[in-house]
Amino acid sequence: MSSLELVVKYNKADLSRLQPHLANWVKTHAYIRQMETTEVNMLELRKMMSVEIDTRGNVQIVTRLRSRFIAMRKQLEDQLLFSKLAAEG
């Protein structure tokens, strides 16, 4: 699997848990907005993208999920990078 691949495998439990949040744009937005920036939630977003692509394929929802994923990744990368600078400084 490519390191750029955002689509991941998910199981039936993931599908049952995530599909209600993907029912419409409002539910998706409300769910991902409250997510804390963690690696666990980044995986959750990747699973959500995968479920959406495999089921309904709503481009707007996939785009929003991807945007939130990228924002989380950037925040975590910045935290890691600048914590190293602070430790050495």
Contacts in CASP RR format, 6 or more apart in sequence:
PFRMAT RR
TARGET T0000
AUTHOR 0000-0000-0000
METHOD contacts of the structure
MODEL  1
MSSLELVVKYNKADLSRLQPHLANWVKTHAYIRQMETTEVNMLELRKMMS
VEIDTRGNVQIVTRLRSRFIAMRKQLEDQLLFSKLAAEG
6 46 0 8 1.000
6 49 0 8 1.000
6 50 0 8 1.000
6 66 0 8 1.000
6 69 0 8 1.000
7 46 0 8 1.000
7 49 0 8 1.000
7 50 0 8 1.000
7 53 0 8 1.000
8 43 0 8 1.000
8 46 0 8 1.000
8 47 0 8 1.000
8 50 0 8 1.000
9 50 0 8 1.000
10 18 0 8 1.000
10 47 0 8 1.000
10 50 0 8 1.000
10 51 0 8 1.000
14 47 0 8 1.000
14 51 0 8 1.000
15 51 0 8 1.000
18 44 0 8 1.000
18 47 0 8 1.000
18 48 0 8 1.000
18 51 0 8 1.000
19 51 0 8 1.000
19 55 0 8 1.000
20 27 0 8 1.000
21 27 0 8 1.000
21 28 0 8 1.000
21 31 0 8 1.000
21 32 0 8 1.000
21 48 0 8 1.000
22 28 0 8 1.000
22 48 0 8 1.000
22 51 0 8 1.000
22 52 0 8 1.000
22 55 0 8 1.000
22 56 0 8 1.000
22 58 0 8 1.000
22 61 0 8 1.000
25 58 0 8 1.000
25 60 0 8 1.000
25 61 0 8 1.000
25 64 0 8 1.000
28 48 0 8 1.000
28 61 0 8 1.000
28 64 0 8 1.000
28 65 0 8 1.000
29 64 0 8 1.000
32 45 0 8 1.000
32 48 0 8 1.000
32 64 0 8 1.000
32 65 0 8 1.000
32 68 0 8 1.000
35 41 0 8 1.000
35 44 0 8 1.000
35 45 0 8 1.000
35 68 0 8 1.000
35 72 0 8 1.000
37 71 0 8 1.000
37 72 0 8 1.000
37 75 0 8 1.000
37 76 0 8 1.000
38 72 0 8 1.000
38 76 0 8 1.000
39 76 0 8 1.000
41 72 0 8 1.000
42 69 0 8 1.000
42 72 0 8 1.000
42 73 0 8 1.000
42 76 0 8 1.000
45 65 0 8 1.000
45 66 0 8 1.000
45 68 0 8 1.000
45 69 0 8 1.000
45 72 0 8 1.000
46 69 0 8 1.000
48 65 0 8 1.000
49 62 0 8 1.000
49 65 0 8 1.000
49 66 0 8 1.000
49 69 0 8 1.000
52 58 0 8 1.000
52 61 0 8 1.000
52 62 0 8 1.000
52 65 0 8 1.000
53 62 0 8 1.000
END
